[in-house]
Amino acid sequence: MAAKITHLRQATVAPRVELRWGESLYLFAKRAADVVLSAALLLVLSPVMIIIALAIRLNSSGPVLFRQQRVQGNQDELEGHPETNVFTFLKFRSMYDGADQSAHRRYMESLINGQAKANGSGSRYKLVGDRRITTVGRVLRKTSLDELPQLLNVLRGEMSLVGPRPAIAYEVAQYKPWHRQRLTVAPGITGLWQVSGRSDLPFDEMVRLDIEYADVRSPWTDLKILIKTVPAVFSGRGAE
């Protein structure tokens, strides 16, 4: 009996220790890559970001950056209290200053609950034909240039280059229990569902892809997603 117990311990404990070490090394490498790449991209793209900032100010009054509280943390920490673990999410402002967010909230609630109708463009997270969007904002959204300030979120350690899109607290409040599994890893600028059809996918399928990423993530997986992000952005597929 003692021999069997010893064998069982060797078979179960050692792989877990190895998994923890592997996970720690992966997270260290991922954070190092996030810092180096986000800093380099901010430096290289700074002239483009300055031009975008000027265009926004010339097109409409208000701040250049759009700031919003987004959820950050694992599903256990968020259970029942998504508003207690948040960070300030940055984007270039694409809407008129002070635009009402209630329409988006209603849309996301219906989308998560499977009640939103197809809008014809493949865009899911963003409303199509939204009159709150400025002229410059439409170009920024179509080209995904409005996402560039999130490189600051990555540099500060609030996001990663690759991971599930960060959710708003009112979205998380509508999640089914299994949806919360997408919150077990750090949010990212791009992810598996973005390169698998971007916003063309139904909400539940997007969540399944986020959960799949959380299960299989690795340096190689992250690299493949980053590489696939480039043609996805240039094609404008699913963007609005």
N, C-alpha and C positions, 0 to 999 in steps of 0.2 A: 504493500500500500504506500509506504514511504517513497519507494522508487517512482510510483505513478504520480504522486503529488509533486515530487521534484521535477519530473518530466513535464508536467502540466505547467508549472511555474516558468520553466525555461521556454516553453512554447508560447506563453502568453505575455509575460513581463518583458522579455528581451525585445520583441518586435515593437512594443509600445514605447520603450525607451528609445529605440532607433527611430521611430516615427517622430517623437518629440524633438530629437536632435535634428532630424531632417527638416522638420517644420521650422525650427528656430533658424537654421542656416538659410532656408528659403526666404523667411521674412527679413532676415538681415540683408540678404542680397537684393531683395525687392526694394527695401527702403533705400539702400545705397544707390540703386539704379534710378529710383524716383528722384532723389536729390540731385544727382548728376545730370540726368536728362531734363528735368524741369528747369534747373538753373541755366543749362545751356540753351534750351528753347526760349526762355525768357530773354536771354541776352541777344540771341539771333533775331528773334521776332519783335524786339522792342521798337524798331522803326515802324513796323506794320501796326503795332498796338497804339503808337502815338498818332498815326494817321487815322485809325479807327476812332480814337478818342476825340480828335478834332471834328471828324465827320458827324459823330453823334451830337456834339455840342452845337454845330452849325445847323443840324437838321431839326432839333427840338430842344426845349429848355429842360433842365434837370441834371442830375448827376450822370457821370459817364458810366459808372458801375451800378449794377443791380445787385443788391444784397438780400439774401433770404436765409432764414434758419432751416437747415436740413438735418435730418436724423443721422446720428453716428453712434454705433455701438452694436453689441450682439443682441440676439433675440431675448435672452434671459434678462438683460439689463433693461430692455425696452418694454417688457411685459406690463401693459397697462399704463406706462408712463413714458411714451415716446418723446414728450416735450422736455424731459429732464436731461437728455444726452444729445445735444445739438451743436452745430458749428455754423459759422457764417459763410454761406456759399456765395461765390462771386461769378458774375457774368457781365459782359458788356450789356448795357441797357438797350433793349430792342423795342420797348413799349414807351408810350407817352408817360411822363412822370405822374405818379399817383393813380395809375390805371387800376380799376376794380378787379380784384383777384377772385371774386365769388364765382364767376362763370367757369373759371378753370377748376375750382374746387368741386362744383357740381358735376363737371365733365369727368373728372378723375374718379369721383364716387361711382358714377354710372359705368365707367370703363372697368374699374376693379370688380364691380358686381355683374359684369357681363351684359350690361344694358345699353352701352354706347353703340350707336350705329356706325357702319363704315362711312367714312367721310369722302371717299373717292380719291384721296391723294396718297393713302398709305400712312399718313401721319397719325400717331396715336397719342403721344403725350402732350402735343400742342394743338390748340384749336386752329382749324383751317379758316381762312377768310376773316381772321380776327382783326377788327377795326382798331384795336388798341395798339397794333404794331405800327411803328414808324416806317418811313420809306427806307432809311438806312438799315433799320432793324430787320426788314425782310431780306435784304441782301446778307446781313450777318447770319441770320438763321439758316438761310439756304446753303451758305458756305461753311456753316459751323464755326465761323470766326468769333461768334459771341461767346464761345466756350474758352477762349484763350486765357482769361484771367484765372481760370481754375488751376492753372499751373502754379499760382501762388498758394492755393489750397494744398496742392501736392507738396510744394516746398516746405510748407508749415507743418506737414504731417497729418493734415485733416483728411486728405484723400490720397489715393494712389493713381498712377497713370492708368492701371487696369483694375477693374472691379465693377460691381453693380452700381447703377446710377443711384446717387443719394436721394432718398425719399423725403417728402415733406411730411410733417407730423400728421396732418389731416388725412394723408394717403394711408399712413401706417394704421391709423385708427379704423380704416375700412378693410384692412387685410384679413384674410382667412388665416387660421393658425399655421397652415403650411407655407403661406406666403412669407412668414417671418424668417424662414430659413435663409432667405437672401440677405438678411442683415447680420449674418455670422462672420462676414469678412468686411474689410475696409471698403468704402465706396470708391469708385473710380471715374475717370473722364470717359474712358471707353471700356467696352466689355464684350462678352461673347455674343449677346443678342444684338448689339449694335452692328457687328460684322456678319450677322446671320440674317440680315434683312432689315436692320435698324427698326424704325417704327412701324414697319409693315406687319409686324407680328401681333397677335392677340396678347392681352395682358398676361394671362396664365402661362402662355408659351414663353414670354419674356422672363417671367419668374422662374420657370423650369430651367431655362438656360443659365440664369444667374446661379441657381442652386447647383447645376451641373458644374459650373466654373468653380464654385466653392469646394466641390468634391475632388476635382481633378487638377486644380491650379498647380502650376510649376513654372520655373523660369522659361522653359520651352513654350508652354501654353501662352504665357504673357507675351513672349516675343512674337509668336504667330498672330496674336490678336492685334498687337501694335502694327505689324506689317500689313495686315488686312484692313486696318482702319484707314490707311492712306487712300486706297482706291474707293472705299465706301464714302469717304468725305468728298472726294473730287467728283464722284458720280452724282452726289446729292440725293441718293436713293433713300426715300422715306423721310427726308428732311422737309421742314416747312417753317 
